[in-house]
Amino acid sequence: MLKICCIGAGYVGGPTMAMIAKKCPDVEVTVVDVNERRIAAWQSDDLPIYEPGLDEVVKEALGRNLFFSTDIDRAIRAADVIFVSVNTPTKTFGAGAGCAADLQYWELCARRIREVAESDKIVVEKSTLPVRTAEAMERVLHAGDHGAHFEVLSNPEFLAEGTAMADLENPDRVLIGGHDTPSGRKALQTLVDVYAQWIPRERILTTNVWSAELSKLTANAFLAQRVSSINAISALCEATEADVSEVAHAIGTDSRIGPKFLRASIGFGGSCFKKDILNLVYLCESYGLKEPADYWRQVVLMNAYQESRFVTKMLRSMFNTMAGKRIAVFGFAFKADTGDTRESPAIRVCRQLLDERAAVTICDPKALDNARMELGDAAERVRFELDPYKACEGAHAIALLTEWTQFKELDYERIYASMEKPAFVFDGRNILDHQALYDLGFEVYSVGKALKSHYVS
């Protein structure tokens, strides 16, 4: 029986290993982490992350061929294949601060594997890493006099939170990078055979290690670029009274462009887009490629502009003061169907609202605990409420920041009756029925669309 160990029980490691265990009952999968509470949660009815469909997949394989443990050394020794899926945040100190990936946890894993392993291992990069990180990992693994051989593969993840389980079960592609050597080709085939148990072989792409590493950064950069591009156009639409949804539809029907990632909003969030683009910027700068670095940096700057522009619109619409006014914030997760708040646009928006001395109430079905952590000391000035109707009582405005379906299905007539007048709706995701809200009496502001106001002459 092939034995797989995954170091890191987070948003990538946990779901990925659960799906492998479900689809490959002949493979033993052990997920390890230093966080005892997280490991315990994976074995409970209250998983440490929320993802539609994840609970069912974990329950099917747990105890059969899926195990969670804090005994990292034992799992490393027993494994044939070791996935490294640890956090690689953007550096906040030293050279490359603000752009480069912080690889300290990754290096600690590599050193631990070298120290503990007693036999040959296939080591798989699952974390998003800079190009040529595998080369550095190989140097760490093979440093000193060690009898074991370590073959390093790159197998980047392309999951979208909220649809991660569907993405794992039916991916557009699985990408595996390995060395064109006898041992490299053998290791690559081992991992191909695992995925091929449920994924058509033509969707399993094999490349060299460096292409696989760069493909992950490039994919996220291209997706984020589309978001920032349509958001840049949304500002122009508001100035000219064009409708960004109509523009997006018109250009999206062009088969060369396509319709995906052309929905104007307050901006992108999540753990990957910003981090990976800044990593790409740092790589370009490291190789002396200033113009490409500046090009990709602008994608991130445009996203920050869109977040701030949203708050500026709120302030100007509400008579240039929000001091003491209650703002009901609908959604704090960076997207619907996840509790993940990392780099969520709501963080900047809520902080700026608090800077304006607004009374902020945050409502989110899955992300309130994470919202408290993200806001830190500022959370003391925020009210957290699961019930959207209670969140709106006495509010001057609603700021919709996450596209949860339940926010579309609320009784807005009831909500309007409970709010101060004039009552404002700022739809940062363009998911509400703006005409219906206007007919109820709301002042309606959206992204990239004309204002619907009862006070415009």
N, C-alpha and C positions, 0 to 999 in steps of 0.2 A: 504494500500500500504506500503510495506517494504521501509524504508528510510535508505540509505547508505550515510555516509560521509567519505571522504578520506582526511586526512591531509597530504598535500604534492602533488604538481602538477608537479612533475619531470618526469624522464624517466620511472619510474615504475608506479607511481600513475595515471598519465594522460592516457596513453594507456590502462592500466588495467580497469580503471573505464569507459572509453569510450566503451570498448568491453562489459562490463557487462551491460551498458545502452542499447547498441544496441541489445543484445541478450535477455534482460529481460525488455521489455517495461512496465511491471507492477511494476518495482522497480524504485524508484526515487533516482538518484545518484547526489551528490553534491561534487565537488572537491574544497578544500579550500587551500589557501596559503597566507603567509604574503607578498609575492612579487606581488605587484600590476601590474607591467609590464607583468609578466608571466601570470597572470590570464587574463589580457586583450588580450594577444597574443593567448591564447587558444580559445578565442571567435572571432578571426579574420581569415583572409585568409592566414595569415603568422604564422603558429603554432610555438611555442618556440622550438620544437625539430623536426628533420627530421626522419621519419620512413616510409618506403613504405606502402601505404594503410591506414595510420593513418588519413589522411585528410578526406577520404570518410567516415570512421567510425564515426569520430567526427561530421561531418556535418549531418549525418543521425539522430543522437540522440540529438544534441544540441538544447536546448529550448523545447524539448519534455519531456524527462526525464533525461537529462544530463545538469548540471548547474555548472558554475565556479564562485567562490566568494571569497572575502577577509574577509567576515563576519564569522570568525571561530566560535565564540561563538554561534551564531544562528544555524549554521549547527550542532554543537555538541549537542545542546539541542534538536533539531528536530530528530536526527538520532536514529535508532534502532541498527545499526551496524556502528562502527567507525574503518576504516582502518588507521593505522599509517604507512606512507610511507615517512619518512623524511631521510635526509642524515645521514649516520653513518660512517664518514671517519675514517681513521687510526689516532690515537692520535699522535700529534706532540709535546706533552709536558708531563711532570710528569711521574708517574709510568706507565710502559707499552708503553712509547713513541716509535713509529716506528712499533708497532705490534698490540696493543690492539685497539678495536673499541672505538671511541669517542662517548659516549652516551648522551652528554649534550642536544642535540636537542630532542632525544627520551624522556628523562626525563621531559623536559619542556612540551612536548605534554601530557605526562601522568598527570602531575600536572594540566595542563589547563583543561583536561577532568574532573578530579576530582572536580575542582573548579566550573565548569560551568554546569555539568550534573545535571538534576533534576529528572531523572528516570533511571531505570536499562539499562545497555548498554552491548553489545558484543563488545569487543575491539580486533581488529585483528592486529597482528604483520605482516606487509608486508615488512618492511625494513629487510635487512640481519643483524642478531643480534647474539651475543654469546649465547651458551647454558645456559639455566636457566635464561635468561633475563626476560621471562614471570613471573617468580617468583618475581623478583625485581619490575616489573611493577605492579603486584598485590599488593605488599606492599605499593607502592606509591598511587595507586588508592584507597586502603581501609584505608589509614592512617587517623586518626582523626575520628570524629563523622559524618559519611556521611550515609544518609538513603538509597542511591542507591547501587545496587549490580553490580559489573563489572566482567564479565566472559571473560577471556583472551584466545584467540586462536592464534596459529601460522599458517600462510598461506604463506610460502616463495614463491618467484617468481623464475621461471626457464626460463626467457626470454633470447633470444639471440638478441642483437641489429642488425638491418638489416632484421630480420625475426620475429620481436616481434608480429606483428599483426597476422601472420600465426600461431605463437606459442600460442597465446591467443585463437584463433579460433579453433585450432585443436591440443591441447597439448598432449605430451606423457603421462602426468599425472598432476593432481592437488593434492597437499598435504595439508592436514589440520590436525593440532594437537590440541587436547583438553583434558580436564581432565575427568577421568572416574568417574564422579559424575552426579547426575540427572541434575543439572544446566549445567554442562559441556557438557553432551551428547545432551541436548536440543539446546545449542548454536551451537555445531558442526553441528547438523542436519539443523539448519537454514542456515548456510553457504553452506552446501552440496546441499540444495535445490536450492540455487541461481545458482551454477555452473551446476547442473544437468539439467537446462533448455536448455543447448546446448552440454554438455559434457557427454558421456556415463558413467553410474554410476561405471562401473568397472575401469575406469581411475581416479576416485576420491578416493584417498587413505586417510585413517584416521589412525592416530597414537596418542601416547601421545605427549604432548607439547614438551618435551625435544628431542624426536626423530625427530620431524619436524624441530626444530631449528638446530640440528646437521646435518641433511640431506642436508640442503642448503650449508653449509660450505664444507661438504664432496664432494658433487657433483662438485662444482667448483674446489676443490683441485684435484680431479681425472682427470678432463678435462685438467687443467693446467699441471698436471704431464705428461700427454701424449704428450703435446706440447713440454715440456722441454726434454722429453725422446728422441723424434725424432730429436730435435735440437742438442742434445748431439751426436747422431749418425751422424748428418750432418757434424760435424767437423771432425769426423773420416773418413767419405766418401771423403771429400776434400783431406785429407792426403793420402788416399789409392787409389784414383781415382775410387772408387765405386760411384754409382749414388743413392742418397738418395730416389728419387722417385721410383726407381726399388726396393730398399730395403723395402720401406713403402708398396708398392703394394704386395710384396712377403709375408710380415708378416701380412698384412691386410686381406689376403684371408683366414687366419686361423680364423675359426669361434669363437675361444676363445678370439681373440684379436679384430677383426673387423677393418674396414678401416677409421673410423672417427677420426678426430683430429690427423692425422698422416702426415700432410703437413708441411714440414720443412719451416722455415721462419725466419725473424728477431726477432720473439718472440711474445708473447701474450701481449695484452693491455686491456683497458677498466676499468670500475670502480670496477669490482667485483673480478677478479681472484687474483691479488696481495693482495688486501685488505683482502679477505676472507682467503687466505692461511696464511697471517701473523696473522690474528685473531685466526686461528687454532693453529699456533705456540704458541701464547701467552696462549691459553687455556691449551695446553699440558704442558707448563712450569709452569703454575699456579697450576697444579695438580702434579707437580714433575716428569713429563714424559719427561726427557731430550732427550732420543734417538728418540722418535716420533717427538718431536719439531725440532730436527736437521734434521731429514729426510725431513719434509715438507719445512723447510727453504731452503734447497738445491734446491727445484723447482724454487724459486724466484731468488736465486743466479745464477742458470743456465740461466734464462731468461735475467738477466742483462749482463751476459757474452756474450750471443748471440748478443745482441745489440752492445756492444763494439767491438766484434769480426768483425762485419760487417764494422764498420768504420776503424778498423785496416787494413782490407783487401783493402778497398778503398785507404787508405794512401799508403800502400806498392805498390799497383798496379800503382798508379799515381806518381811513382818515388820519394816516401817519402816526397812529399810536395804538399799541396793543397792551399798554400798561394796565394791569388789573383785569384784562379781558380774558375770559375762559375760552381756551381753544381745545376742542376735542380732536385728538390725533387718532385717526383710524389706521392702525397698522404700524408696527415697528420692525417686523422682520424685513429682510432685504427683498423678499419676494413671497408670494403666497405658497402655502403648503409646506412651510418649513418654520422652525423656531429659530433659525440662524439669524443673528443680527450683525454679524461681522461686516464692517464697512457699509452698513445700511445707510441710505440717504437720510433716513429718519434721525440718525444721530446728529448730523449737522443741522438739520431743520429744527429739531427740538432744542438744541443748544442755542441757536440763534433766537428762537422764540423766547426762551428764558432770558436771554440777554436783553430782549425788549420788555422784560418784566411781565410777560403774559402768564396767566395761570393755566398750565398745561395739564391735560388729562390724557393719558395714553391708554388706548384700548386695542388689544391684540389677542386672538384666541390661543396662540401658542408661544408668544415671545415675551411675556411680561417679565419673567425672571431674568432673562438675558438683557432686557431693556434696562432693568435696574443696575445690572453690572456694567453695561456700556456707559451709562450716564454718570456712574461714580457718585461723587459728593453732590452733584446736581440733582440726583434722584430724590433728595430730601425735599426739593421744591416741586416735585411732580406727583400727581395723583395717578394711581394705576387702577384700571377698572376693566373687568371682563365684560360687563354688560354695556353694549353700545348706547342703549337708551339712557342709562344712568349717566354715562359719560357726556351726553349731550344736554342734560338738564341745566338750564341757565347759561349755556354756552353762547358765545357770540359767533363762533365759526367752527366749521368742521374742516380739517385738513386730512384728506385721504392719501396715505403714503404707501400702502401695501394693497395689492389687488385681490384680497380675500373675497371669494364669491359671496360670503354672507353679508358683506357690506353693500352688495348690489340688491340684496333681497330684503332690506330693512323697510319698515313702514315710515317713510320720510314725512308723511303728513303728521304723524304722531310726533316725530322728532321736531319738525318745524314749530309745532304748537308749544313745545317745551323750551324753545330757545329764545334768547333775547333778539330784539328786532332793531335794525335789519339783520337777518340771519344770512351768513355767508357759507358757501361750500367752495372749497378749493380742491379740485379733483386732480391730484398729482399723477394719476394713472389712467385717466380718461376712460373709466369703466362705468360711470353712472349715466343715467338717462337725464341729460342736462336740460332738455326741454321740459320734461315732467317736473323736475326740481324748480325750474323757473316758474312754471304755471302754479306751483304751490306757494310761491312768494319768495323763494331763495334768490340771493345774488349768487350767480354761478360763474366761477372762474375755472378754466381748465388749461391744459398745456397745448399751445399751438392752435388755439381756436379763439373765435371772437367772444368777447365778454357778453354774458347775458345778464343785464341789469335793468331794474325797474326805474333807475334814476338817470339813465342816459338820454339826453335830449335828441 
